[in-house]
Amino acid sequence: MTTTPKATSNLEQAPRELSRMIGTVSQKWRQQMNQRLKPFGLNLSMRQVLLQLHRHPEGLMQRDLAERLGIEGPTLVRLLDLLEQKEWIRRISAADDKRRKFAVLSAKASKQIQIIEKQSEELRQRMLAGLSPIEIETGLGLMRRMQNNLLQS
């Protein structure tokens, strides 16, 4: 007589499912944000750069910007070249060292920031539809703890 293996419980599968779900939600967010931004000549990578510079009106050194975005310097340079061609950013040399470059938003970028903020808010509302403020706060707390766990390792 053969015995069938014991079915794995939902509690045992939950950590694996949570890991997959984090990846899936992130992927869907990127895909849908790219779809929303494309008609405006924008994409998610541009969004990230423009929002970082919007949050730092004094500008950011290219090295710091690359670090904040989690991308390599050459990748950022290509992206900044594109944004500069569109006249949405300017690169200026540091006064004390001409080799150090700062990226700053141009006045022309204000329309793109408004588009980005509107599209981001609409997608965020769609993603969080039906969730209570307490559920959102609980989810945020969990994500912060998971992030801290990863940063400690």
N, C-alpha and C positions, 0 to 999 in steps of 0.2 A: 504494500500500500504506500503510495507516495503522498507526501503532504505538500500543500501549496505554500509558497512563502507568505509570510504575514504581510498584509498590505501596509504600505508606508502611510503613516498618518499625515494629515494636513499640517500638523504642527512641525513635523520633521521636514516637510517640503517647503514650508513657508520661507525660510531664509534664502533658499535657492530661487524661489519664485520672486521674492522681493528684489534680489540682485538683478534678475532678468527684467523685472518691471521698471526699475530705475533706468536701465539702459534703453528700454523701449520708449518710455516717456521722454527721455532726453532726445532720442532720435526723432520722435514725432514732433517735438517742439522745434527742432532744427529744420526739419522738412517743411513744416507748416509756416514757420517764420520766413524761410527762404521764398516760399510761394507768395506770401503776402508782400514781401519787399521787392520782388523781381520787377513788377510793373513800374517801380519808381527808380530803377537802375541801381538798386541796393541788394545786398545779400547779408547773410548772418555775420560773416567775417567783417564786413564794412560796419555793420551795426555795432559790433563789439568795440572796434577801434573808436568810432565816433562817440559812443556812449562813455568810454573811458576818458576821452578828451573833454567831453561835455562836463564830466564830474571833476575835471582838473583844468579849469580855465587858464591857469598859468602855463599849461602845457606839461608834457612828460618827456623825459629822455627816452629815446627809442629803446634802449636796453631795458628800462623800467616798464615801458609799455609792452614789450615782448614778454617779459616775465609775468606781468599781470594777466596777459591773454593766454599764457601757457604755450607760446609758439616760438619757433626759432627766429633769430635775427633776420636771416635772408628772406624768410617767408613774410615777415613784417615789412621789410623794405619793399618788396614787390607790391604789397597791399598799400603801403603809404604812397608809392609811385602812382598807383591808380587813383587814389583819393586826391592826390595833389593835381593830377591831370584834370580831374573833375572840379578842381578849385574848392574842395571842401575842407582841405587842411593846408597848412603851410609848415615847412620845416625851417627852423632857424638855428643858427650855430650859437653855442654858449659863448658868453662874453669872454670867459677866462680860458676857453679851449675850443678852437674852431673845429676840432675833430668831433666834439660832442654835439649831437643834434637833438633838438627838441621838436616835438610835433605839437602843433596847436590847431584848434579849429579856426576856420575862416568864417567871416560873417555870412558867406554864402551857404554854410552848412546848417544854418538855423532851420531852414525848411525841411532838410533831411531829418534833423533831430525831432521835429514835430511829427513827421511821418512815422519815424521809428517808435516814438512814444505812443502814438495812437494805435499802431498795429500791435505793439507789444501788449498794451493794455487790453485790447480786444481779444487777443489770443489767450492772455492770462485769465480773463473772465470766462472764456469758453472752457479752458482747462480746469478751472476751479468751480465750475457751475455745480450747484447742488451741495457743495460743501459748506458746513457752518464755520463761523470764525474760530470756534474751538477746535474743530477738526483740522483747519488750516494751521493753527498755532501748534497743535500736537504733531502734525506732519513736519512742520518746520523744526520743531525741537528734535525729532528723530533724525532728520537729515543733518542737523548741526552735530549731533552726537556721532553719527557715522562719519562725517567729515573729520571731526576731531580724532576719531580712532585711526583714520587713514593717515592723518598728519603726524601722529605719534609713532607710526611704524617706520 
